[in-house]
């Protein structure tokens, strides 16, 4: 029985899985969530194989219960979301589970342990369940992050627009005072107008890079601010 072989060679199998999975990461060390997830997935696979042997359940072409209601599905959901938060790609999530199942198959073959048709189907189904739920959680977490980012951008743009409106309004009022001719262009009022315009320019220079970062926009033009003519 495959589950007996997996149980008897659990530590060897887990170590082999870590070695194979680690090759997909730049540091050659799986992230903690993956490192913890390997023995967890193997235990769940063993439990599934044992349960199906006891109940003599056979996999057919009929629709299976939603993976979210299985231990493998629930664990994959948590791991998929956590991997995204840690900056890993969906490709790494998919291949992580594929590497584990491939290691199981290779080790069984190398030890001459036959895998029955039902066991192989169970192995593939567990793999499909894990990948499906991990990817779904990954995508949902990514969409949630995008919504949060959009909300943050909206708030920043709103604050920027309000600050700009305030400064422009003050600049217009100051310029109107200058137009009356009652104050000199070389006096304090003119100086205040210059200071307001400088503040407006600094506001834009300070917030524009943040907004570009949030939106993923890049500029081909030099970002060095132009100095006002004296």
N, C-alpha and C positions, 0 to 999 in steps of 0.2 A: 504494500500500500504506500502511495506517495506520502501521505501525511505522517506515516511511521518513519519513513526515511528522512523527511524534513525535521521531525522532532529529534531524531537521533543525531542529526548533523547540524543542529540549529546554529551553534556558534561559528562553525566553519562556514556555513552558508551566509550568515550575517556579515562576517568579515569579507568574504568574497564579493558580496553585494556592495559593500562600502568601497572596495578597491575599484570595482567597475564604475560605480556612480561617480566617484571622486574625479575620474578622468574628464568629466564634463565641466569641471569648475576650475577657474584660473589658478586658484591657490592649491589645487589638488586635495582639498579638504572639504567634504560635504558640509553645508550649513547645518547648525544644530537641529533644525526642524527635520531635515532629511535624515540625519544620523539617528535621531530618535524614531523616525518613521519607518526605517528599514525593519527592525525587529518587530515593531508593532504590526506592519503589514504582513510579515511572515507568520506571526501568531494568528492573525485573522484569517489568513489563507489556510493554515492548518486547521483552525476551528471550522471553517467552511467545508473543507474536505471531510472532516470527521462527521459533521452534521449530515452531510449528504449521503455518507456511507450508512449512517444509522437509520436514516429515514428512507433510504433507497430512492432519493429524489433523482430524477433524470432530467437533464437540460433538454428542452425541446425548442422548436421554433416559435413557441408562443411567447408573448411579451412577458418580460420578467418584472418583478416589483421594482419600484424606483430605487436606484442605488442610494439615495439619500436616507433610506430607511434601513440600510445595512451598516454594520460597524465599519466596513471598508469605506463605504460612501461617506459616512460622517467624518471619519478621520481624514480622508482625502479632501473634503471640503475645507476643513481647518487648515490643512497643510498648504493647499493651493492658495488660499488667501494670505497666509503668513509668508509664503515664498515671494509673492508679489510685493508685499510691504518691505521685504528685504532686498528688493531690486533684481530678482531673478526673472528670467524670461519664461514664457509659456512653453517654449521648446524644451527648456530644461525640466519643466514640470512633467511633460509628457514622457520624455526619455528616462526620467528617474524611475518611473514605474516599469517601463519597458526593460530597463537594465536589470531590475530586480527579478522580473519573471524570466528573463533570458538566463540569468545566473542560476535560477532554480532548475531550469531545463538542462543547462549544460552540466551541472553537477550531477543530476540524476543520470544522464547519459554516460558520463565519465565513470560512474559507479555501477553501470549496468543495471540500473533500476528502471524497469519498464513503467511507462506512464499510459494508463488505459485511456480509451477514447473519452470516457466520462470525466476522468480526472483532468485531461487536457482541456476539455470544454470548460470545466470549472475554473481552471487556471486562467484561461482566456477571458472568461466572464468577470472574474475578479479584477483582472487587468483593465478590462473595459469600464467596469464600475468606477475603479479608482481614477482612471484618466478622465472620464466624463465629469465626475464630481469635482475633481481638482481643477480642471479647466473652467468649469462653470463658475466655481468660486473665484478663480483667478480673474475671469472676465468681469464678474459682478463687482469685485473689489476694485478693479481698474476703472469701471464706470463710476463707482462711488467716489473714487479719488478725483475723477474728471469733474463730477458735479460739484464737489467741494472746492476744487480749484477754480471753477467757473464762478462760484459764489464769492470766493475771495477776490477774484478779479473784478467782479461787479462792484463789490464794496470799495475796492481801491480806486476804480474809475470814478465812482460816485464821489468819493472824497476829493479826488483830484479835480473833478469838474467844479465842485463847490468851492474849493480853494481858489481855483482860477477865476471863477465868477466874482468872488469877493475882491480879489486883487484888481481885476479889470475894472470893476465898479468904482473902487477907490481911485484908480488911475484916471478914469474918465472924469470923476468929480474934481480931482486935482487939476486936470487939464482945463476943465471948464472955468475954474477959478483963475487960471493963467490967462484965458481968453478974454476975461473982463478988462484986462489991462490995469487992474488995480494993484497987482503984485508983479514984481520984476521977475524976468526969466532967470536972472542970476541969483535970486533970493532963496529963502528957505523952502517955499512952496515948490519951486522947480526942483530943488534938491530932493524933496520928498517924493516927487514924481519919479525921478531917476531911481531912487531906492526901491520904490514899489515895483518898477519894471525889472530891476535886478532880482528882486525876490521872486517875481513871477518866473523869470528865466531859471533861477536856481530850483524852484519847485518842479519845473518840467524836467530839468536835467537830473534831479534826484529820483523822481518817480518813474520816468520813462524806462530806464534799464530794468526796474522791477517788473513793470508791466510786460516788457518784451520777454523777460525770463518766464513769466507765468504763461504767456501765450505761445512760447516757443519761437517767437519772431526773432530774426537776426537782421542786422542792417549791414549793407555792403559799404556804407559810407563811414568815414572816420567819425568816432564819437567825441573827438576833442571839441569842446565848446568854443565857439568863436568869441573873441573878445570884442566888446563894444567899442566902436570908434570914439576916440576922445574928442 
